[in-house]
Amino acid sequence: MAKFGLSQSIRRIEDPRLLVGGGRYTDDLNVAGQAHGYVLRSPHAHAKITAIDTAAARAMPGVLAVITGADLAAAGVGEVPCVIPLKNRDGSARSETPRLPLATDTVRHVGDPVVFVVAETPQAARDAGEAVMVDYDVLPSVTDLAVAHEAGAPLVWPSVPNNLCFDWEAGDKAKTDALFATAAHVTKLTVVNNRVVVASMEGRACAAEYDATAQKFTVHAGTQGSWLVKNLLANAVLKVKPEQVRVVTPDVGGGFGMKLYLYAEYALCAFAARAVGRPVKWTSERTEAFLSDTHGRDNITLGELALDAQGKFLALRTRNHANMGAYLSTFAPFIPTGAGTKVLASIYGFQAIHAHVLGVLTNTVPVDAYRGAGRPESNYLVERLIDTAAKEMGIDRIELRRRNIVGQGAMPYTTAMGQRYDSGDFNQVLDAALAKADWAGFAGRAAASAARGKKRGIGLAYYLEATGGAPEERAEVRFADDGVAEVWVGTQSTGQGHETAYAMLTSHELGIPIEKIRVMQGDTDQVPSGGGTGGARSLYSEGTAILATTTTVIEKGKQAASEALEAAVADIEFERGRFAVAGTDRGIGILDLAMAQKKRAAAGQPATLLDAAEVAAIPAHTFPNGCHIAEVEVDPETGHIAIPRYIVVDDVGHALNPLIVRGQVHGGVAQGVGQAIMERTAYDPASGQLLSASFMDYTLPRAEDLPDIEVDLIEVPCETNPLGVKGAGEAGAVGSPPAVVNALIHALGVREIDMPATPEVVWKAASA
């Protein structure tokens, strides 16, 4: 391993520990005296709770508590909040969907939590849960987004007419409408972004303790940022001072947005731990995860593209029905509105855009951020519209894009949605992708497929993503007693390789060998603030904070070296991990200096310690972008889809570790391919039951379903952060669905096809 270097494909330093079973996940935690929780969930999509009889359950062996929504309300427990204060088009506030951790009078989706049982063992808790008698008065339900807002549809909330919880718009409607009125051609297309189940490898889990003497809760949970969970749990639900809640996040086995939030089970474990005077642990089962983890996507969007006679884009108009599920989850209203619409311009020079978003309630699991969080949905719409317009106008689909791409010379460029792109060379990326994919040679490959009775298609999608997240981030460097530099961070790794990236950056700045750096995260008592991980923000946000902190370490180190070497501070130089007196051979390594200063301080001598912490402002988003090209081969007799080639050329700015970047893109493409052709979340329209609530019925892509995903990187450094990075975590999932679907449409010769394009759907299209 090269020392102190960036831009190297270093294998992840956390992998050996994880691969040999050394990971420590929430379910691995077992505390002496712990009890176990079980959540009794609604079997109905919509029903009134007329009675709950817990007597038999309370009398069962090993049962410590049976908690209902009425118990929580009597104890003053608050609601699990939605934190997005969205305004409707008319200036009024969005609708509220108040949600206690346990339902009190009405359940609104299958899986809605009703009773929490605490017992000595998991089996005793489950047995007691099954002994609870709940009387339901079943009500009509609606699970289909396409009809939920129509007159006469069953209401999820009586206070929300037509199930429309918000009616929001952005952009310049007047200018957009005027441009449409003058357009030579208008393309209209309705696209479906299908609902997906997150299905992280590690399910959710929680273990809570309560210290009655200190009146303090400690909650261990797999999150994407302990601080959001801590603050919501303290302020909104338990209604205690934030310092009375500690949230600890250990290793996390996948998050993808779903583990950002405060869930009911975390509040229930904390409440129960205080009530029974013992630690309480809960671990989700897989079907339970299907019924209680937030889902992703689920939009139906009408897009209209206005063009002049030469194929120049004039304006874009969208009307999006976004399924929110039965309750507004933590960030849910923001995903299709502020998050999704800001990338509608993508890489193209629209003169005006108007976006209209309707939030629709249904009797389904709540929907919130899922890898890309609104941006994949918008990019999918735009790239599908462009291919459709190209066919309608008789213009080559690549040529139509070229006529409308914003050139590098226009940077910085402000889009019709008000986003300021600081950097990007979209034409270079497009050209590189076309060359790598041998776009010009496709006809020969299609002929070879045809000779074998297969239909082959090629599809392209250029995506642009906008990162997001908290406007500041914190980092701290502590020199531990074992001679290691600890880097305490405010983000949370859920499998992205943060330990490696942050160690590389710290090593580069301080000259400390990577093996002498330990990255620490996830404990709100150790780190006072943090923005968590989401919106592909971690490297540019935490990296900026690490740079600020290591600069402070070096400045403090110069003062400390002047004390240790008995020289003036002005004469101290620092290079590659060593402080030295200028013009002499006297010097000391940074780790040796830190240890020496700690000993001096421990002995009561004056000493400047090297430990430092800084909070860095993160004033600007970044705009990762790239081009995906997919080739598909369809068997018209069976509808089977193969993806023999998949090419990605990405601009994620400065690639700190290209190997990790490629791995992130691979994972995102896999999820996008799954959404495009496999993953179908199916509800029974009559009963509201989730029909695809296990891996027997919900198809995830396996290794044999995926192509060899070839990824090239073109680095156009970002100009709004000192590292020049743009964020890579969500890029693969943004570009892959439109690339695959455009390829399928090309292969089948049809105008449109909806996701998921399963073999049945493809067979019907091929047979039409």
MARMARMI-569486 format. One line per field, with one value per residue (C-alpha): x, y, z; chain. Coordinates in steps of 0.02 Angstrom, whole numbers, always signed. Layout:
N
X	X, ...;
Y	Y, ...;
Z	Z, ...;
chaine	A, ...;
// end
This chain:
768
X	+0, +72, +89, -6, -82, -251, -331, -275, -379, -344, -445, -562, -476, -639, -670, -557, -645, -818, -780, -717, -869, -793, -934, -1039, -1218, -1364, -1431, -1259, -1281, -1341, -1350, -1364, -1544, -1616, -1796, -1866, -1999, -2128, -2238, -2416, -2463, -2626, -2683, -2798, -2761, -2892, -2996, -3064, -2996, -3150, -3068, -2901, -2901, -2728, -2777, -2729, -2564, -2517, -2547, -2432, -2265, -2118, -2221, -2160, -2271, -2407, -2410, -2549, -2571, -2683, -2539, -2423, -2551, -2581, -2393, -2381, -2282, -2281, -2300, -2169, -2152, -2136, -2009, -2049, -2163, -2221, -2334, -2469, -2485, -2614, -2501, -2590, -2498, -2493, -2605, -2551, -2552, -2524, -2444, -2410, -2287, -2440, -2608, -2746, -2913, -2876, -2752, -2709, -2600, -2561, -2417, -2469, -2405, -2544, -2471, -2294, -2261, -2107, -2056, -1908, -1878, -1922, -2036, -2128, -2155, -2221, -2337, -2407, -2430, -2533, -2640, -2690, -2867, -2898, -3072, -3071, -3210, -3140, -3155, -3136, -2956, -2864, -2690, -2682, -2599, -2685, -2859, -2829, -2857, -3015, -3185, -3267, -3106, -3097, -3015, -2858, -2886, -3060, -2975, -2887, -3010, -2973, -2821, -2718, -2605, -2514, -2529, -2360, -2278, -2110, -2040, -2110, -2285, -2324, -2163, -2180, -2358, -2309, -2169, -2284, -2404, -2269, -2192, -2176, -2190, -2250, -2212, -2323, -2282, -2345, -2216, -2228, -2092, -2140, -2139, -1987, -1945, -1776, -1726, -1563, -1457, -1466, -1642, -1684, -1653, -1649, -1588, -1632, -1579, -1637, -1530, -1657, -1526, -1463, -1635, -1552, -1598, -1468, -1535, -1431, -1500, -1442, -1463, -1389, -1354, -1381, -1411, -1574, -1644, -1585, -1662, -1829, -1839, -1801, -1896, -2047, -2082, -2011, -2017, -1859, -1703, -1589, -1448, -1558, -1549, -1395, -1406, -1268, -1255, -1136, -1098, -1243, -1277, -1353, -1468, -1509, -1608, -1725, -1623, -1620, -1777, -1845, -1956, -2093, -1997, -1852, -1972, -2061, -1901, -1848, -2018, -2026, -1850, -1902, -2068, -1999, -1831, -1732, -1649, -1769, -1715, -1815, -1757, -1858, -1898, -1891, -2078, -2096, -1971, -2078, -2224, -2136, -1979, -2014, -2032, -1963, -2019, -2205, -2241, -2352, -2295, -2360, -2218, -2234, -2085, -2099, -1977, -1951, -1942, -1754, -1774, -1716, -1796, -1907, -1995, -2038, -2202, -2233, -2378, -2327, -2438, -2324, -2380, -2345, -2423, -2534, -2426, -2303, -2132, -1990, -1937, -2071, -2149, -1977, -1929, -2042, -2043, -1883, -1768, -1839, -1883, -1717, -1639, -1780, -1670, -1537, -1396, -1509, -1540, -1726, -1790, -1925, -1991, -2148, -2171, -2334, -2328, -2478, -2446, -2568, -2611, -2648, -2672, -2494, -2325, -2257, -2142, -1984, -1807, -1730, -1561, -1568, -1725, -1827, -1684, -1698, -1883, -1851, -1706, -1810, -1949, -1832, -1732, -1889, -1966, -1812, -1810, -1996, -1978, -1833, -1939, -2088, -1984, -1875, -1715, -1578, -1589, -1405, -1416, -1568, -1472, -1321, -1428, -1483, -1337, -1267, -1087, -937, -907, -1072, -1011, -1057, -1233, -1398, -1541, -1723, -1752, -1626, -1486, -1309, -1195, -1017, -933, -962, -914, -1068, -1017, -851, -937, -1065, -932, -829, -979, -1029, -852, -833, -1000, -959, -1127, -1086, -1060, -1227, -1308, -1188, -1225, -1412, -1396, -1304, -1442, -1576, -1491, -1520, -1702, -1675, -1721, -1578, -1592, -1475, -1525, -1442, -1478, -1381, -1415, -1379, -1393, -1394, -1323, -1403, -1403, -1360, -1277, -1129, -1023, -905, -743, -628, -454, -404, -236, -275, -167, -126, -34, -173, -255, -443, -550, -724, -848, -1027, -1079, -1124, -1058, -1186, -1066, -993, -812, -805, -670, -553, -593, -577, -419, -343, -383, -318, -161, -131, -151, -59, +65, +6, +7, -168, -146, -120, -288, -452, -616, -750, -934, -1112, -1110, -1202, -1116, -946, -987, -1099, -1166, -1172, -1269, -1275, -1265, -1391, -1400, -1225, -1156, -1031, -863, -878, -959, -854, -701, -715, -730, -580, -476, -522, -484, -317, -265, -299, -204, -52, -62, -75, +65, +181, +151, +176, +335, +404, +379, +456, +601, +630, +617, +512, +344, +392, +539, +435, +397, +281, +298, +241, +200, +352, +379, +556, +655, +695, +875, +916, +900, +800, +622, +487, +349, +170, +119, +272, +239, +57, +105, +242, +124, -7, +124, +178, -1, -33, +119, +48, +169, +111, +79, -15, -115, -142, -323, -439, -617, -695, -868, -865, -1001, -1064, -1142, -1167, -1236, -1134, -1194, -1127, -1172, -1139, -1196, -1264, -1279, -1368, -1390, -1529, -1571, -1750, -1816, -1985, -2046, -2027, -2000, -1834, -1718, -1529, -1411, -1255, -1170, -1179, -1069, -1054, -948, -963, -905, -904, -771, -608, -613, -524, -526, -579, -602, -732, -817, -836, -905, -1035, -1086, -1100, -1217, -1325, -1339, -1393, -1533, -1585, -1589, -1694, -1819, -1822, -1857, -1890, -1950, -2140, -2224, -2400, -2550, -2716, -2840, -2985, -2903, -2753, -2638, -2457, -2445, -2257, -2205, -2062, -1920, -2030, -2137, -2025, -1883, -1714, -1576, -1448, -1271, -1322, -1451, -1322, -1197, -1014, -1038, -896, -861, -746, -719, -693, -644, -708, -670, -809, -769, -876, -778, -591, -581, -663, -777, -959, -1031, -1047, -1161, -1323, -1262, -1283, -1466, -1507, -1447, -1487, -1679, -1699, -1550, -1623, -1801, -1745, -1649, -1802, -1912, -1782, -1774, -1963, -2003, -2142, -2179, -2178, -2165, -2183, -2069, -2050, -2034, -2046, -2038, -2228, -2239, -2103, -2181, -2348, -2263, -2162, -2318, -2428;
Y	+0, +168, +287, +450, +444, +490, +436, +257, +100, +38, -112, -70, -84, -130, -283, -410, -377, -392, -542, -651, -614, -474, -354, -297, -264, -215, -392, -449, -343, -439, -354, -444, -452, -402, -438, -457, -361, -419, -307, -364, -288, -257, -395, -270, -127, -15, -45, +32, -41, -72, -167, -238, -376, -404, -503, -675, -611, -526, -687, -793, -854, -737, -587, -423, -296, -281, -103, -24, +143, +197, +162, +272, +413, +405, +417, +573, +490, +596, +559, +495, +654, +705, +847, +925, +1079, +1083, +1219, +1188, +1290, +1401, +1437, +1322, +1190, +1007, +884, +800, +613, +602, +437, +369, +223, +111, +136, +190, +192, +154, +50, +111, -22, -205, -208, -53, -84, -109, -191, -210, -361, -377, -547, -648, -732, -694, -846, -797, -623, -694, -817, -679, -567, -701, -713, -530, -513, -362, -328, -239, -159, -177, -24, -4, +22, +89, +33, +80, +250, +267, +278, +331, +517, +493, +543, +403, +315, +259, +392, +343, +494, +573, +742, +727, +748, +639, +571, +720, +769, +904, +996, +1075, +1161, +1233, +1323, +1458, +1405, +1558, +1550, +1363, +1376, +1516, +1412, +1262, +1375, +1416, +1241, +1156, +986, +922, +747, +678, +523, +447, +343, +232, +224, +62, +42, -52, -138, -87, -262, -215, -366, -325, -296, -164, -198, -103, -130, +1, +28, +152, +214, +265, +352, +461, +464, +424, +314, +223, +158, +46, +43, +23, +199, +311, +444, +430, +616, +631, +479, +548, +719, +656, +523, +649, +801, +729, +558, +535, +723, +728, +835, +781, +747, +613, +509, +424, +335, +215, +145, -2, -82, -67, -192, -80, +69, +147, +288, +172, +176, +366, +377, +361, +207, +160, +9, +116, +222, +66, -16, +142, +165, -18, -18, +120, +36, -136, -80, -192, -179, -222, -291, -307, -381, -375, -531, -523, -519, -394, -286, -292, -228, -96, -29, +121, +80, +178, +263, +234, +381, +401, +551, +638, +725, +847, +905, +1058, +1073, +1194, +1138, +1106, +993, +1119, +1094, +1240, +1185, +1038, +1014, +876, +817, +686, +582, +523, +386, +430, +273, +283, +405, +541, +470, +578, +659, +589, +749, +816, +668, +699, +888, +978, +829, +760, +916, +1005, +887, +895, +1003, +867, +915, +1004, +1187, +1206, +1384, +1347, +1204, +1186, +1040, +996, +863, +785, +686, +540, +438, +252, +108, +49, +53, +233, +284, +387, +406, +260, +267, +426, +490, +576, +603, +432, +463, +631, +569, +420, +535, +652, +515, +421, +581, +618, +447, +462, +636, +580, +441, +556, +691, +573, +636, +518, +501, +543, +692, +758, +753, +838, +983, +1017, +975, +1119, +1140, +1149, +1328, +1378, +1331, +1390, +1365, +1401, +1288, +1326, +1253, +1372, +1247, +1312, +1184, +1234, +1107, +970, +914, +820, +804, +725, +598, +558, +535, +422, +313, +295, +246, +122, +41, +35, +115, +121, -67, -112, -163, -309, -370, -353, -457, -594, -597, -604, -755, -841, -788, -649, -465, -351, -169, -33, +106, +261, +372, +524, +560, +706, +693, +827, +779, +842, +833, +939, +1109, +1072, +928, +891, +795, +766, +692, +615, +535, +380, +301, +152, +263, +271, +427, +414, +508, +538, +576, +637, +525, +340, +201, +74, -19, +121, +107, +263, +193, +176, +343, +443, +352, +387, +572, +586, +492, +607, +764, +709, +585, +448, +270, +207, +62, +190, +274, +217, +289, +306, +344, +326, +372, +532, +543, +544, +657, +805, +831, +750, +759, +571, +485, +517, +606, +549, +684, +592, +615, +796, +845, +743, +765, +953, +936, +819, +942, +1082, +973, +909, +1089, +1130, +975, +1034, +1209, +1140, +1019, +1163, +1240, +1070, +1038, +1208, +1154, +982, +1039, +1203, +1309, +1455, +1411, +1509, +1391, +1232, +1150, +1004, +881, +702, +667, +750, +914, +984, +1138, +1226, +1209, +1071, +884, +899, +837, +722, +618, +671, +514, +521, +705, +673, +537, +641, +787, +675, +612, +790, +841, +686, +733, +906, +994, +1128, +1043, +1082, +928, +890, +836, +947, +960, +1072, +1100, +1142, +1232, +1140, +1281, +1198, +1040, +940, +872, +699, +648, +514, +409, +232, +122, -46, -182, -307, -468, -528, -702, -664, -841, -826, -642, -683, -533, -542, -393, -443, -272, -128, +26, +172, +328, +436, +607, +603, +736, +688, +500, +480, +290, +234, +53, +104, +220, +78, -34, +96, +112, -77, -86, +57, -18, -184, -96, +0, -157, -239, -97, -97, -280, -377, -293, -286, -235, -303, -263, -352, -216, -298, -338, -221, -367, -356, -505, -491, -493, -618, -665, -806, -674, -522, -542, -464, -474, -610, -617, -720, -588, -449, -408, -367, -182, -85, +82, +220, +382, +553, +672, +849, +918, +1004, +1185, +1204, +1096, +1081, +898, +923, +772, +760, +607, +431, +335, +354, +376, +196, +187, +351, +308, +124, +113, +228, +148, -26, +23, +126, -28, -139, -19, -14, -204, -227, -82, -19, +159, +125, -9, +12, -48, -181, -253, -433, -578, -583, -398, -414, -571, -483, -333, -444, -541, -390;
Z	+0, -51, +95, +110, -65, -135, -300, -270, -286, -112, -53, +89, +256, +345, +236, +323, +489, +410, +299, +442, +550, +652, +616, +762, +711, +820, +835, +895, +1051, +1203, +1372, +1538, +1593, +1426, +1381, +1208, +1114, +989, +883, +851, +683, +595, +478, +391, +272, +352, +507, +665, +826, +932, +1076, +1133, +1263, +1336, +1492, +1426, +1359, +1522, +1617, +1510, +1579, +1555, +1501, +1574, +1486, +1356, +1291, +1188, +1104, +1247, +1368, +1265, +1255, +1443, +1473, +1364, +1225, +1068, +884, +763, +659, +479, +480, +310, +328, +147, +78, -52, -212, -129, +20, +142, +241, +189, +280, +440, +472, +661, +708, +881, +889, +914, +830, +949, +858, +674, +576, +402, +320, +340, +463, +561, +740, +869, +1025, +1092, +1202, +1312, +1380, +1442, +1273, +1092, +1085, +1244, +1174, +1011, +1099, +1207, +1056, +972, +1130, +1121, +1056, +946, +880, +712, +613, +438, +326, +138, +83, -68, -118, -302, -331, -500, -423, -243, -280, -381, -315, -217, -170, +13, +121, +215, +329, +342, +359, +190, +43, -109, -15, -77, +67, -30, -195, -234, -380, -431, -581, -695, -748, -852, -953, -975, -1038, -1157, -1231, -1254, -1348, -1476, -1489, -1656, -1573, -1404, -1339, -1201, -1102, -939, -847, -694, -564, -478, -290, -226, -63, +6, +66, +151, +193, +379, +440, +567, +751, +915, +1091, +1222, +1402, +1533, +1678, +1810, +1916, +1775, +1692, +1528, +1381, +1276, +1111, +999, +822, +643, +574, +441, +570, +757, +785, +688, +779, +947, +921, +857, +992, +1131, +1071, +981, +1058, +1232, +1267, +1368, +1354, +1211, +1334, +1412, +1253, +1184, +1016, +967, +791, +768, +600, +477, +340, +207, +222, +51, +134, +230, +391, +404, +506, +681, +677, +799, +861, +925, +1027, +1090, +1149, +1240, +1321, +1371, +1444, +1562, +1601, +1645, +1715, +1599, +1428, +1287, +1118, +957, +791, +632, +535, +345, +310, +452, +359, +202, +309, +413, +327, +217, +32, -115, -278, -324, -439, -592, -693, -847, -937, -1081, -1183, -1297, -1443, -1586, -1768, -1754, -1604, -1474, -1304, -1256, -1097, -987, -895, -768, -662, -536, -423, -283, -165, +17, +91, +245, +345, +302, +344, +408, +243, +129, +58, +12, -99, -251, -225, -174, -202, -363, -460, -441, -570, -698, -811, -807, -927, -1050, -1089, -1056, -1058, -929, -823, -720, -600, -514, -378, -291, -133, -124, +30, +14, +134, +107, +194, +199, +57, +85, +18, -74, -160, -263, -176, -311, -432, -516, -544, -629, -734, -789, -850, -945, -1032, -1081, -1150, -1255, -1337, -1373, -1446, -1555, -1630, -1657, -1742, -1843, -1761, -1703, -1514, -1489, -1605, -1513, -1351, -1428, -1489, -1311, -1197, -1096, -1153, -1039, -1094, -1013, -838, -712, -775, -688, -743, -769, -595, -517, -487, -515, -598, -556, -670, -796, -971, -1026, -1209, -1163, -1052, -1186, -1320, -1208, -1169, -1351, -1397, -1254, -1296, -1483, -1519, -1704, -1710, -1632, -1797, -1814, -1639, -1670, -1827, -1733, -1602, -1737, -1813, -1646, -1640, -1514, -1518, -1468, -1416, -1357, -1240, -1174, -1026, -971, -789, -675, -488, -354, -186, -26, +162, +313, +285, +399, +458, +602, +618, +765, +779, +946, +980, +1081, +1215, +1104, +980, +852, +781, +799, +673, +743, +605, +592, +448, +458, +349, +292, +179, +71, +127, +236, +348, +201, +121, +282, +332, +161, +175, +353, +307, +160, +265, +424, +353, +471, +402, +367, +486, +626, +593, +668, +605, +739, +712, +772, +958, +1002, +1171, +1087, +940, +982, +807, +637, +476, +447, +279, +142, -24, -74, +42, +149, +63, +12, +178, +299, +189, +204, +393, +400, +300, +420, +571, +508, +471, +654, +710, +612, +684, +861, +818, +773, +944, +1027, +927, +979, +1160, +1136, +1026, +1118, +962, +903, +825, +670, +644, +648, +481, +446, +304, +280, +460, +538, +628, +613, +658, +495, +440, +566, +580, +740, +723, +788, +707, +734, +828, +941, +973, +1017, +1140, +1218, +1243, +1322, +1447, +1487, +1519, +1626, +1730, +1759, +1643, +1520, +1353, +1194, +1143, +960, +975, +874, +812, +680, +607, +422, +327, +172, +70, -99, -179, -302, -468, -512, -689, -815, -960, -949, -1103, -1091, -1220, -1195, -1283, -1276, -1313, -1393, -1357, -1169, -1132, -1048, -1039, -1041, -1025, -1119, -1107, -984, -996, -875, -894, -738, -684, -494, -484, -400, -367, -199, -217, -392, -335, -206, -331, -456, -320, -275, -457, -474, -325, -388, -562, -485, -391, -546, -652, -517, -523, -713, -747, -586, -428, -413, -252, -270, -160, -175, -221, -129, +39, +38, +78, +21, -95, -120, +63, +51, -64, -128, -212, -229, -351, -320, -450, -421, -485, -636, -685, -696, -832, -814, -773, -853, -769, -830, -736, -813, -674, -691, -518, -423, -382, -228, -105, -73, -121, -290, -261, -317, -232, -303, -187, -284, -462, -520, -467, -554, -729, -744, -753, -905, -994, -975, -1020, -1170, -1229, -1207, -1305, -1443, -1448, -1452, -1567, -1453, -1397, -1210, -1078, -891, -753, -696, -869, -810, -935, -938, -981, -1112, -1188, -1208, -1288, -1405, -1453, -1488;
chaine	A, A, A, A, A, A, A, A, A, A, A, A, A, A, A, A, A, A, A, A, A, A, A, A, A, A, A, A, A, A, A, A, A, A, A, A, A, A, A, A, A, A, A, A, A, A, A, A, A, A, A, A, A, A, A, A, A, A, A, A, A, A, A, A, A, A, A, A, A, A, A, A, A, A, A, A, A, A, A, A, A, A, A, A, A, A, A, A, A, A, A, A, A, A, A, A, A, A, A, A, A, A, A, A, A, A, A, A, A, A, A, A, A, A, A, A, A, A, A, A, A, A, A, A, A, A, A, A, A, A, A, A, A, A, A, A, A, A, A, A, A, A, A, A, A, A, A, A, A, A, A, A, A, A, A, A, A, A, A, A, A, A, A, A, A, A, A, A, A, A, A, A, A, A, A, A, A, A, A, A, A, A, A, A, A, A, A, A, A, A, A, A, A, A, A, A, A, A, A, A, A, A, A, A, A, A, A, A, A, A, A, A, A, A, A, A, A, A, A, A, A, A, A, A, A, A, A, A, A, A, A, A, A, A, A, A, A, A, A, A, A, A, A, A, A, A, A, A, A, A, A, A, A, A, A, A, A, A, A, A, A, A, A, A, A, A, A, A, A, A, A, A, A, A, A, A, A, A, A, A, A, A, A, A, A, A, A, A, A, A, A, A, A, A, A, A, A, A, A, A, A, A, A, A, A, A, A, A, A, A, A, A, A, A, A, A, A, A, A, A, A, A, A, A, A, A, A, A, A, A, A, A, A, A, A, A, A, A, A, A, A, A, A, A, A, A, A, A, A, A, A, A, A, A, A, A, A, A, A, A, A, A, A, A, A, A, A, A, A, A, A, A, A, A, A, A, A, A, A, A, A, A, A, A, A, A, A, A, A, A, A, A, A, A, A, A, A, A, A, A, A, A, A, A, A, A, A, A, A, A, A, A, A, A, A, A, A, A, A, A, A, A, A, A, A, A, A, A, A, A, A, A, A, A, A, A, A, A, A, A, A, A, A, A, A, A, A, A, A, A, A, A, A, A, A, A, A, A, A, A, A, A, A, A, A, A, A, A, A, A, A, A, A, A, A, A, A, A, A, A, A, A, A, A, A, A, A, A, A, A, A, A, A, A, A, A, A, A, A, A, A, A, A, A, A, A, A, A, A, A, A, A, A, A, A, A, A, A, A, A, A, A, A, A, A, A, A, A, A, A, A, A, A, A, A, A, A, A, A, A, A, A, A, A, A, A, A, A, A, A, A, A, A, A, A, A, A, A, A, A, A, A, A, A, A, A, A, A, A, A, A, A, A, A, A, A, A, A, A, A, A, A, A, A, A, A, A, A, A, A, A, A, A, A, A, A, A, A, A, A, A, A, A, A, A, A, A, A, A, A, A, A, A, A, A, A, A, A, A, A, A, A, A, A, A, A, A, A, A, A, A, A, A, A, A, A, A, A, A, A, A, A, A, A, A, A, A, A, A, A, A, A, A, A, A, A, A, A, A, A, A, A, A, A, A, A, A, A, A, A, A, A, A, A, A, A, A, A, A, A, A, A, A, A, A, A, A, A, A, A, A, A, A, A, A, A, A, A, A, A, A, A, A, A, A, A, A, A, A, A, A, A, A, A, A, A, A, A, A, A, A, A, A, A, A, A, A, A, A, A, A, A, A, A, A, A, A, A, A, A, A, A, A, A, A, A, A, A, A, A, A, A, A, A, A, A, A, A, A, A, A, A, A, A, A, A, A, A;
// end
